[in-house]
Amino acid sequence: MQTSTLPEPWLRNTHNELDSIRRGVLHALDLCGEDTTLWCKSVRDDQLLERPAGLAPIVFHLRHIPRSLDRLLTYAEGRQLSPAQLDALNGELDTSGLHHRSIPDVFDEFRSGLRRAADRIRAISPDRFHEFVVIGKKQLPATVGGILVHCADHTQRHTGQIITTVQVLQFTQPDRE
């Protein structure tokens, strides 16, 4: 089992300049970045593309987390998705063009996407938390605060899937060099 010597981000007295909602979301993003770094450090590039037991590959989650945050925050900002965001969504599971040289780019997109999302979350005023916005083609109703909470739980769900997939790989491929 991989462990960190630090307490979880929410126990470190950070982001105190923010209200509890945005602070909690930022703690979830911090934990995602730390857990992903910790658990993926021993994973080989080829394993990032594997689908053990039919699970989504780790690289999917590394792309999906920042891209879904971008989409959710676009809605929270009262906008609809751009064609580029829709194209990125449609290509998240496709690993056919990825190879060893492009894996660092995936991690760069992951880290920079978390940073951009954190900046956007900080910019959302708590006065807007109860504001209704619409999501997607179906124009489903949501509140800005609800979207922020979903950013946290959705990010943590996919972080957990990364950890589980790493564990499955470690169990099914021990010490494979």
N, C-alpha and C positions, 0 to 999 in steps of 0.2 A: 504494500500500500504506500502511495506517495503522500507525504505530509509536509506541511510548511511549519516553520518555527514561529511564524507570526500568528496572532489571533486573526480571525476573519475581519474583513474591512469594517464592518459595522461596529466592531468592538475596539476600534483604534482611535476614536474621537476625531474623525476626519469629516470634512464637508460641513462643518458646523455653521457656516455662514448661510446655509440653505435651510428651507423648510423641510419637514420630515419626509414628505413625498419625494421631492427631488433628491434629497440626501439618500434615501433608501434605494432609489433607482441607481444612483451613482455607485453605491456600495455593491449592488448586484453586478454592475459592469466591471468594477474593480475586481471582484471575486472571480468573475468570468475570465478576465485577462490573466490573473494569477494562476487559477486552476488550469487553464489551457496551457500556459507556459510550463507549469510543473508536470502535468501529465503527458504532454507531447514531446518533452525534451528527449526521451529515450525511444521515440517512435521513428522508424526509418521512413524516408520519403515514399518508398513503394507501399508501405503499410498505410499511409494517409489516404491512399486511393482504393484500398481493399474494402470489401463488403463482407466481413465475417458474419456468418449466420444470417445473411440477408440484410444486415443493418446498413444504414446509409453510411457512406465513407466519411471519415473524419474531415476530409477536405470540404465536403458538403456543408458541414456545420460551421467550419471556419469561414466560409463564404456567406452562408445563410445568416449568421448572427449579425454581422455589420450591415448587410443589405436589408434585412428585415427591420433593424433599428432605423435605417434611413427611410424606409417606406412608412413605418409607424409614425416617425417624427414628422414626416411630410404631412400626414393627415392631421397630427396634433397642431401643426402650424397653419391648418386650414386650407391646405392645397391638395390637389389630386396628383397621382403619380404621373411622371413623365414617361415618354416612350423608352428612354434609356433605362429607367428603373424597371419597367415591365420586361424589357429584354434581359436585364440582369437576373430578374426573378426566374425567367424561363430557362436560364442557363446554369442555375445553381447546382443541379445534380449531374450535369454533364462533365465527366472527367476525361473525355476522349482527347482533349487538346493539352492536358496537363502532363508534364514530365519533370524530371529531376530539377532542371534549371528554373522552372516556373513555380516550384513550391515556395521558395523565399518570397515571391510576389504575393502568394496567397496569405502568408503570415503578415506581410506588410499591409495588405488590404485589411486584414483582421484587426491589427493594432491601430492603424490610422482610422478605421471605421469606428472603433470604440472611442477614440479620442474625439472625433467629430461629433459622435452622438452625445458624449458628455458635454461638449460645448453647447450643443443645441438644447439639451435638457436644462442646463444652467440658464439659458436665455428665455425659457418659458416662465412667464410670471405666474405665481400662485393665484392671482386674480382670475386667471383663465381656467383653472382646474374644473370648474362646473360648466364651462362653455361647451355647448354641443357642436360637434363636427360630424361630417359624414365620411364613411369609409367605402371605397371601391365603387365598382360599377352599379352595385345594388343600392348604394347610398345608405348603408346601414348606420344607425345613429350610435354615437359614442361621445363620451366627454373627454376633454383633454387630460384630466386627471386619470381617468380610466385607461387611456392609452399609455400614459406614463407607467402606471402599475403593470400593464401588460408588457411593456418593454422589459421590466425587471423579471417577471415570471417566465416570459418566453425565452429570454436570454439564458436564464438559469436552467430551463428545461433542456435547451440544446447543449449547454455546458455539461450537464449530467449525461447526455447522450455521448458526448466526446469521451468522458471519463469511462463510461461503460464500454464503449467500443475499444478503447485502449486496453481495458482489463480483459476483454474477450481476446484481443490479439495477443496479449501476454500469456494467456492461458493456453491458447491453441497453437502458438508459435514461440514457445519458450526458447530463449537463447539462439534464435535463428539468425545467423549472420549473413 
